[in-house]
Amino acid sequence: MTPMLTQSRIALAALADWIRSTDDHAEEMLRLIGQVESALNKPASFAARDRIRLADRLERWRYRRLAQCAGQLAPLDQQLVDALDLAARELAGRPAREPRSARRAVADPSFLSHLTREAAACLDPKADLAAVTERAVALTRERFGAGGGRTGKTRWRMLLYAPLYVSNHCVNHCVYCGFRHPLPILRRHLTVAEAVREAKILMARGFRHLLVVAGDFPRSTTPEYFAEILEKLRALGATPSIEIAPQSTSAYAKLVESGARGLTLYQETYDPGLYALYHPRGTKASFEWRLEGPERAAEAGMPRLGLGILLGLADPREDLLAMIRHAGYLRSRFPDRTLAFSLPRIHEAPPGFRVPFPVDDDTFTRMYCALRIVFPEAYLVLSTREPAALRNRLAEICVTQMSAGSCTSPGGYERANGTNRAGEQFPVCDQRSPAEIASWLAAAGFEPTWE
């Protein structure tokens, strides 16, 4: 037994008085600690599934405590959440690590300051944009180079993917989102068979990388539902990833086992105050639960971690630097995982929402270049939210993954007629078909890849 794990047991037992004085569910939690101690001291007397259930309860308790403290942890609260993290990991049989500390890393300007200084220099309007893009091009060619095309230019591999929306039911009230709970939109939740039909349409168009996307509706968008979809997609020969509400560590493990090869989870904004303003109700209101989602997924074995910020919600410079610190923190804990980044911009929002921090095309370009320069090996992802001309330009600079022929409503591929926008999350700006985009890429000297 490592000293770190021993300390977690001692800390939990020693914090009983603090728990009684600060937790409304103190007696229930103290009984839980007793069960945990029994399971850790006599592991043979607890089935593996029972140990996982106990670990899940510790994890939920930890996040309830973090939400209650809103990031302002007293020393004893910090001891408690760290001890809960360590004990849950030991119960579940996961590798020992230092307690999770993503929020501290993201908020610390001195953390990875060499990377953030480099990124800030790219974002400086006084920095020559041509020089910044030239450097990003060179790094992309070096890491993703694939040889020349018909133009004779040396380009790189471009991975093409498609989002597969399976549900737009959502309990959240995110003020900027087309799925927000109060909106009177056409809601649809696909059955597994319907999701598979959508996937077959996409695969007939050439796609193998499919991103399963859903609103947050816990009653129906369960881990079991996603696991069944993932298993079916893998059986078809697809490579599925997920862009769904944050899950527990054990749920992520189930999804990895079922075939998930990547996670996309945007923090939206790293500013806790603005985050609370934009997410007033619903499960997404928990900043910490979302922030540590990629870390839970990594602990569960997810091989690829996709981060992002929703441009328009906050100061783009500060959010980008915070995301860089978050990514660096994840890389330090999981050096064998692939990182990916996306920078979606708000172009259209529900009535009553005005974009408070608009981002122009040059700043947008600088942000992508900054990510390439500080994370040369990362995938940079660009969706069909952006118009074709800008997507072409960014493809020629540093983007290495693009969506094509996208639909952002459940069942949209099966009923697509080019004009039906019912129930979509956001409008698609680049209306080119997958074949048209692949043709442009090949003509421009890229190597379009579908695998």
Secondary structure, DSSP 8 states (H G I E B T S, - for coil): --HHHHHHHHHHHHTHHHHHHH-TTHHHHHHHHHHHHHHHHSGGGS-HHHHHHHHHHHHHHHHHHHHHHTT---HHHHHHHHHHHHHHHHHHT--------HHHHHH-TTTTHHHHHHHHHHH-TTS-HHHHHHHHHHHHHHHHEEEE-TTS-EEEEEEEEEEEEEE-------TT-TT-TTS-----B--HHHHHHHHHHHHHTT--EEEEEE---TTTS-HHHHHHHHHHHHHHT-EEEEE-S---HHHHHHHHHHT---EE---B-S-HHHHHHH--SSGGG-HHHHHTHHHHHHHTT-SEEEEEB-BTSS-HHHHHHHHHHHHHHHHHH-TTSEEEEE--B-SS--TT---SS---HHHHHHHHHHHHHH-TTSEEEE-TTS-HHHHHHHHTTT--EEE-S---STTHHHH--SS--TT-SS--S----HHHHHHHHHHTT-EEE--
